[in-house]
Amino acid sequence: MTTHPHAGPRSPTAPREYSRWSIAALMPKGLYTRSLLIVILPMLLLQSVVALIFMDRHWELTTRRLSTAVARDVAALIDLHEVFSAAEDRDALTEIAERDLDMKVEFLPDQALPAPTPPPLFFILEGTLSEAIAQRIHRPFWVDARSNPRQVEIRVKLENEVLSLKTSVGRAYASNSHIFLVWMAAASILLIAVSILFLRNQIRPILQLTNAAENLGKGRDVADFHPRGAREVRQASQAFFAMRDRLQRQVEQRTTMLAGVSHDLRTVLTRLRLQIALLPRDSETGDLESDIGEMERMLEGYLAFARGDAGEASRPVDVAALLDEIADDAKRAGDNPSVSFTGEPMVTARPDALKRALGNLVTNASRFGKAVRIHGAHEGDQLVVTVDDDGPGVPNDRREDVFRPFLRLDEARNLDHPGSGLGLTIARDIARGHGGDVDLSKSPLGGLRARLHIPA
């Protein structure tokens, strides 16, 4: 045993870990496929073991016994020929062999026997028959079972001639054993088809529950979903309905509470606005009215953030028209964004929430940049809207921080600009409520790019 001088010690757990990760990588990930493997693999293993035992114990044993019987018949004919060697006895021997033993006997002139050739793989007849003949006949012989697939020829070297015997393959070989294998394969195919049918019916309720949970997460209606399938799947469906009802009650309670808070605060602000209107007009009253207006806008932002948009139902939305409407609102505010859209404009979403999210992105871009470009695209099953500006942008290490509520960046954003710091937070919450997200990156215009994507 030699050791390589540069070879280091091997970890005893390395092969095990490699094998474990290799098997995990090869295993299917779907429940339906794994369930099929659980049913099919043991069935195939059982069929393989049964077929192996059958081939080894039945097929080979039957062939060996049939070959032994043929070897006995050949030995008996040789013994009879040696005892009765007259010409009339030879004719009787040929008749008896053909009538009673199903063998055609011929006496050939003395000649050398053909050289033996190795049999093909999985062809056991010649080897088994040769072994049986060699045990009973101590003479040179030659066996041919390949020239004619229905016939076996045996030549035996006698004193001054060669004895040729031809018989059917069925006398020396279990040729009908394949019927068992055919029946076994047909039964396996039938059982696999039944397993596929039953497993598909069992997996379908799980897939429906998955789709219902996904639609609920995207704010879509799941009223057409009904519990069905096995008991455990029905229990999971009932737990899903209970979770949905709890969420709806929580949203309703929060909405009711916020409606009361909004009414009370608006009442106070309205009373303050009326009192200021009765005062003489000067710079101080103008500042007060401006502060009250800012308080109302901030209150709207806080309520929109806390209220969310879970109560709005999803429906088909023309996103191209929605972007044009947002751009028109920005133009009335004094901005001039450009709008473009590619792909199918109709998607399923909550229209008011989507408009609020995109409006917040456009407002944020218009507030800090002079040039704003809006582009929407329906790519496959995703709606992607990008809003680019040429403003100061946001540092890479602070791009996730700007999504935190009430956060405003000193370095890139001017604190003199009005706002509550909830625009991007609300936009991301709405996008995630649709099953998507909002992310920030460097804009080709030099400022910030806000990218909203949701499933469509």
Summary of the structure (lengths in Angstrom):
residues: 456
radius of gyration: 44.6
end to end distance: 65.4
largest distance: 153.9
contacts: 1251
relative contact order: 0.06
helix: 56%
strand: 15%
